[in-house]
């Protein structure tokens, strides 16, 4: 296992982190505890020391389950991360109340890495409104939190503002080879390197999409390294980027655990030739995109409740990854936000920076996703 040093914190967690949001489940939706515990044990036995959970994962059951499993290990032998659900904060007192609940769920005296969960512009405003960081600092001074950071889902300009607003110990970004031009992206990585801000990566395999590619993309990797999984390319890509210290993988099967461990047991950054292959695959996949929606949200809100960016996201992904089952299911779960609810008013098109024919494309979405 490779361990990378957080120079400013003088610690060295494992490069592979175990993400606890996609445990295997039983038919009733509950965590398959026997299987999930075996997966965590396997990861720890092979050197994984960073365990990441959060308040809402598995309908609130991830934290207590993780805490129960980790009881068999020395508390000083692993780094435990969890997150504050900003959307549940409606007063300054709520911060400590929820944190204390998390300590009880996890059955620990302190959390190593504590994140403000999924920050965007509106949540950042809430952080300031309720002086959340003041309370978090108090908890740190009490020895209940070791390191303060945030996870992020918004555009780069919001990220830059948040990074400069506080002396963060670390941040967590959605980074993978398909998404380097959205959210914080490559510009965010470069800013973190400049500021010596350690980066923890989430969604390196893009929710599993980069583990199963269309044949024309997959063969590019397979012809070069026949014995390596498609996932390993995605993981090695983010591990090659500067400032990256931990790469989270939300593993759902023992097979995924073992495959990831094989990648990190003898981790190798991508060389120039391999980086060129990743670029080639990225271009191949993006050429299948149906339209140029970047998810900027300028078209929102829709007067009729249509979630325009999500409709285009699932439509594009279905084409890119040639995976009807997954993305038609996601579309079906949108309910009243589906493209079929569009009333052709045209308000969205007046705001679109990409000048997309939104009304016409929503018709195509409704037809293709039916």
Secondary structure, DSSP 8 states (H G I E B T S, - for coil): --B--BTTTTB--BSEEEETTS--B-TTSSB-HHHHHHHHHHHHHTT--EEE--TTGGGGHHHHHHHHHHTTS-GGGSEEEEEE-GGG--SHHHHHHHHHHHHHHHT-S-EEEEEEEEE-HHHHHHHHHTTHHHHHHHHHHTTSEEEEEEEE-S-HHHHHHHHHHS--SEEEEE--TT-TTSSSHHHHHHHHHHHT-EEEEE-TTGGGGGGS--HHHHHHHHHH-TTS-HHHHHHHHHHHSTTEEEEEE---SHHHHHHHHHHHHT-----HHHHHHHHHHHHHHHTT-SS------TT-S-TT---HHHHHHHHHHHHHHT-HHHHHHHHHTTGGGSGGG-----GGGGT-TT---HHHHHHHHHHHH-
